[in-house]
Amino acid sequence: MNKPAIVKPCNEKTFQQGNVYCRYDSDEVSAFMPEMLNSDYWQVNNAIVGSAQGRGTTWFIATDNAAGIMRNWVLRHYYRGGLIGKVINDQYLYTGIANTRAAREFSLLTSMRSLGLPAPKPVAFRVIKHGLFYRADLLSSRIENASDLVGILSKQEINQLLWQQIGKVIKTFHQQGIYHHDLNAHNILIDDNDKVWLIDFDQGEQRKKRVKWPEENMARLLRSFRKESNRVSNFQWREKNWQALLNGYQS
């Protein structure tokens, strides 16, 4: 598989006021305001064009920039999972900006984009510090004309060549040392041109390539397919599709 093309990294700027710290791409946002990391801001400006439910609500935003160019973004608030999430929900222990979930994901997205990997472009993040804890939000680009793999397979089959392409794309990330903390069928998108994308890199990181984490990543993905096959009626996935994906990954 050809190496991904190198892409110009984002033009990062920072904003800090009181207990609020933000970083943003000034090429994407010419007149940044921290309120842009709040869904209420976009609701008032009639820029919310959809949403999706997961651990929390993900908001889809369509807005013009100063040059009149339409921007399509995704706004996500960070929520905890598991039992601890039922107690403190969206608060995390603050140990410095660089260690926050939002800053780490923003930096990882920036790195992946600079490598030409098919992942969302980072737009902005916000961290609000409250004593020993913080809350955070992330704004990133929305992948145009794309659907997640679970949504696609709940309606139709995909051909073996596309399964192989999914495997090849995942391998490209792994070759660059990109660990996806939650690699599952929901976080694989396919657009109208059959281009494969990976999204949602919360807790992801760039790791050394010589250890066995890629195998764990792939095992998690396989569990995801099997889980959705039991959960979603008429889910168009079979074990043979996994083998086609592996063939692409190993090619």
N, C-alpha and C positions, 0 to 999 in steps of 0.2 A: 504494500500500500504506500502511496506517495506520502511524503512528510507534509503536514499542514503548513499552509503559507503563514509567514510571520505577519502579524497585524500590529499597527501602531498602538501603543498602550494609551490609556486614558490620561487626560490632562488634569491631574488631581489638584484640588484646592481644599482648604480646611476652613471651617467656621466654628468658633467657640464663643459661648456667651453663658456666663454663670455655670450651671451644672450640665449644660447641653454642649455636646461635641458632635460635629458633623464633618464628613468628608464627601466630596462630590466631584464629578467629572464636569468641568466647566465647558467642555465641548458639547455636552448633552444639555446642561442647565446653565443658561447664560445669566439668569437673575435668580440665584438660589435663595430660598428661605427655608428654615428648619421645619416650618409648617407643612412643607411638601411631603414630609415623612409621616403625615397624619391623614387618615382616610377622610376625616371630616372636611379638611381643606378641599379635597377633590369633589366631595359630595356637594359642597356649596357652589363650586365652579362647574357643576354638571359634567364632570370629566370621567366619572365612573361608568365604564361600559360593560362591566361584568364582574363576577366573583367566583371563587371556588372554595369549598369547605375542606379543611384538613384538620390539623391540630387547632388551627384558628382560621380566620377568613383571609384569603388572598384576594387582593383587589386588582382589577385590570383597569388601567387608566389610558385615555387617549387625549392628548393635549398638543397644542401648537407651541413651538418655541418662538423666540423673538424674530426669527427669520421666516416665520410662517410655515415651518416644516413640521409635519405631524410626528409626534413621538408616541409610541405605544410602550407602556411600562407596566411592571408588576410591583405592587407594594405588599410587603409581608412584615408582620410583627412577629418577634421571636417569642415562642411559648415553650415551656418545659413539657416533657412527656413523662410517662410513668407515674408512680405514686407520688413522687415529690411535686409533680406538676399540679396535683390536686390541692396542694398546700400553699405553695408560693407562686404557682401559675406562670408568671412572666418575669420573675426577678432572678438575677444571677449575681454571684459574688464578684465584686469589682476588684481586679488586680492589675489595672492599667488598661489604657485604650487598646493597645496592640493585642491584648488577650481576650477582648470582648468577641462574642459570637459574630457580631456584625462586621467588625474590622477584619477579622480573620476571613470571613466569606468574601468580603469586598476585595481583599488582597489576593485571595485565591482566584477569583473570577478575573481580576486584572492580569494575573500571571497566565491563566489559561488562554485568555483572549490574545495576549502577546505572542503565544505559541500557535495561534491560529486554530485552537480547538473549538468545536461547535458547542459552545456554552453561552449563556446569557451575558450581555455586557453590563458591568456594574455602572450604576448611575449615581447613587448616593446612599449613605447610611447615617443614622442618628443614634447616639447613645445618650441617655439621660441618667445621670448618677443621683442616687438617693442614699445618702449615708454610705454604708458598706456594700450596697447593691446597685444594680443598674437595670434599665429596660432598654430595648433596642429595636430598630426598624431598618429594613433594607429596601431600596428601590433599584430595580434592575430592568433591563430591556425585556420586552415580551417577544417570544419567537413567533414571527408572523405566519398565519395560515397553517398552524400546527395543532395536532391533537396528541394526547398522551396515549401510550400503547394499550392501556386497559380500555380506554374509551373506544379505540379502533377495533380491538379484538372482541369487544362485546357486540360489535355489529357485523364484522366480516373477517375473513381470513386474510393473511398477507402471504405473498409468495416466498419461496425458499431463498431467492436472491436477496430479498429485503431482510430476511432473518440473518443471512450471512453478513449483510452490510451492518446490521446492528452489532454483531460480534466484532467486526473490524473496527468500528468506531470506539467501542469500549476498549479494545486492545490499544488503540491510539492514545487514549487517556492513560492507560496503565504504563505504556512505554515512556510517557513523560513523568511518571511517578505520581499521578493524580489518584488519590484515594477518595472514593465517594462513600461517605459514611452510611448512606441509606440508598444504595443502588437497588431500585425496584422498578416494576413495570410502570408505575405512575410517573416516575422521573425520567422516562425515555419518551421523547417526543419525535414525531415524524411529520414533516411539513408536506405541502402539496407537491413538491418536487422530489419526494421520497428521501429527503435529506434527514439524517438522524442527528438528534441533539440530546444532550444530557442536561438536566436542570437540578436545582435544589442541592447546593453544596454546603449546607449548614453542617458544621463539624468535619467537613472534608479537609484535606491537607495534602501537601506535596511530600512524599515519602521516598525513602531509599528504595531502589528497584530490586535489590537482591533478596529481600525477605519475601515471605509467603502471603502477604496480605492480598495480592490479586486473586488468589484461590478463594480466600474468604469472601471477597467481594462477589465473585461469581456464584459461590454457594448461596449467598444471600439473595441474589437475583433469581436463582432457580427456585428457592423457597417462595419467593414472591409470586412467580408464575403458578406454582402449585396451589398457593393460597387463593389467588384470584380465580383459578379454575374451579375451586370448590365453592367460592363465594358468589361469583357472577354467573347468572344463567346464560346458557348458550355461548360461553366464553370460547373463542376460536383458537385454542392452544392445545397442542399435543406434545408428548415427549420428543417426537421426531423433530419438532420445531427447535427444541433446545439443542439437538445435535447439529442442526443446520447453523444455529447461532455459534456453537462451538467451532464448527468448521471455519466460519469466518474469523473467529477470534484466533484460531491457530494457524491461519494461512499466512 
